[in-house]
Amino acid sequence: MTQKPQSENRRGGSTEDGLERTARHWGATRSDATQTFWKAHPVVGRHVHRRVTGNPNKATLPYIFDKYFPDGMDCGLSLACGHGGLERQLIRRKWARQMHGLDISPDAIDSAREKAKDLGLQENIEYRVENFNTMTLPERHYDAVFSFSASHHCAELEHLFGVIQSTLKDGGLFL
């Protein structure tokens, strides 16, 4: 049996090793995740809100949904969803009727599924493990694709952005 050659990353290690390391890192449960998220700092949060919404006191997500989806959206996609906080928030606030979350980490996906089930949201949220460098998605399926602080982890950006473009419905948003 011949082994499939692995591509190399910039550091000379295999891309597969890097993906496994990334999956382990992002699959770890962090009790202090809220405190370490960069936008959790009030000064940074207000700066980002001002840049996105024009108002330092208007959060980004309410602004996006007020402006672009005042009646909510049918189906959204979250890339690098981690433990599923965004998907649960969008469903609970009725900003989305269905959400799909993708992540490289099986542990994070298991955690996201468990948290959605605990809240009774499992019928509205689908999670799966996915490699953004090679993934395929259905054509013209999503009203919005969310990728907050995640695209820089993808080695094949042209592929990723092509898939995103083809999976968005006409008039859909990539955020």
N, C-alpha and C positions, 0 to 999 in steps of 0.2 A: 504494500500500500504506500503510495507516494504522498508526501505531505504537501499541502498547498502552500506555495511561497507567500510569505507575509510581506506587505509593503513596509517600508521604513519611515519613521517620523524624523523630524529635524535633529533629534538627539541621537539618532542611530539605533534606537530601540524599535521593536515592531509596533505597528499601529494597533494590533490586537492586544498587546500587553498594555498599551496606553488606554485603550477602551475599557479593559477589565479594571485597571487602576481607577479610572474615572468613575465607573459604575460603583465600585466599592466606596469611594470617597463620598459620592452624592447619595448613596444608599444608607449611610450612617445616620442614625437618629440623633439629632442635636437638640437638647432641651433648651438651649439658649439661642435658637435660630432667629427669633424675633429681635433679640438684642444685637446680633451680629450682622443682620441684613443692612447693607449700607444706607438704604432709604429710611431705616428706622430712626436714624439720627434726625431730630427735629429741624436742624438748620439745613441739612441736605434735602430732606423731604419738602420743606417750603421752597427751596431753590428749584427743585425738579418740578413741583406743582406750578410755580410761577412760569417756568419755561414752557411747559406743556399747555397749561390752561389759561395763563395770563393772570392768575390769582393764586398767591401763595397759600391760601386757605382752602382752595378747591382741589380735592384729590383727583388724581389722574383717571381712575376707573369711573367714578360717577360722571366726570366730564365727558369721557368717551361715550358712555351709554346715553347720557342726556342728549348729546349732539348727534351721534350716528345711529343709535339703536333705541329710540325713545319707547318703542314697544317691545324691547328685548330682541333677541335673535334666536333663530331656530337651532342652529348647531355651530359650536365653536371648537377650535382645536388649540390645545396648549402644548407647545414644544418644550422639552426639558421641564416637565411638570413637577418633578421631585415628589414630595409627599402629598401633593394634590390640593394645596390650600386655595389656589386661584379657582380651580374648577368648582370646589365646594362653595366658595363665596359667590360665584356667578349664578349657580343654581339656586342657592338659598335666597339671594336677592331677586330672583326671577329675571335676571338680566339675560339668561340663556335657558332654553328648554332642554337642550342636550349639550354635553361637553365630552370631548375625547381628549385624554391626556397621554402623552408619549414621553418616555424617558429611557435612558440607556441602562438605568439601574434596576435590576429585578427587585432588590430589597425596597427601594423607594416606591416602586409600583405596588408591591404587596402592602406596604404601609398605607398608600393612598386608597387602595381598594378597601382595606379594613376600616379606615376612617370614614369613607363614604358610606359603607354598610352600617357602621355604628350610628350614623345620622339619618339612615333611611333614604339615602340618595343614590344607591347603586343602580336603580333603574334609569337614572338620568345621566350617569357618568360611566364612560367606558375607559379603562386604562390598559395600556400594553407597552411592553418593552420594545424599543425601536432604536436602530442605529441611523442617525440622520444622514450619514454619508452614503447610505445605500437604499434608504426607504422609498417606497412608492405609496401614493395616496390616491383616493378616488378623485376623478375630475369634477370640478365645479360643485363641490360638496359643502364647503364651509362658508359661513357668513364672515367669520374673522379667524385669523390665526394669530395667536399670542406667542411671542418668543422673548420674554423679558430676561435680559442678561444671559443669553444662552448661545446665540449664533457664533460667538467667538470660539466655542468649543468644537465646532464642526470643521473638519479638514477640507471637505468638498463643498465649499460655499455655492459654487455655480449650480451644482446638483440640488442642494437644499433650496435655494431661491427659485429654481425652476419648478421644483415640486410644489412649493408654496404658491407660486403664481398659477399653476394649473389646477390646484385644488380649491382655490377661492372662487366663489360664485361671482358673477358679474357684479361689480360695485362692492365686492368684499374688501375687507381691510386686513393688512398685515401690520401688527402692532408689536 
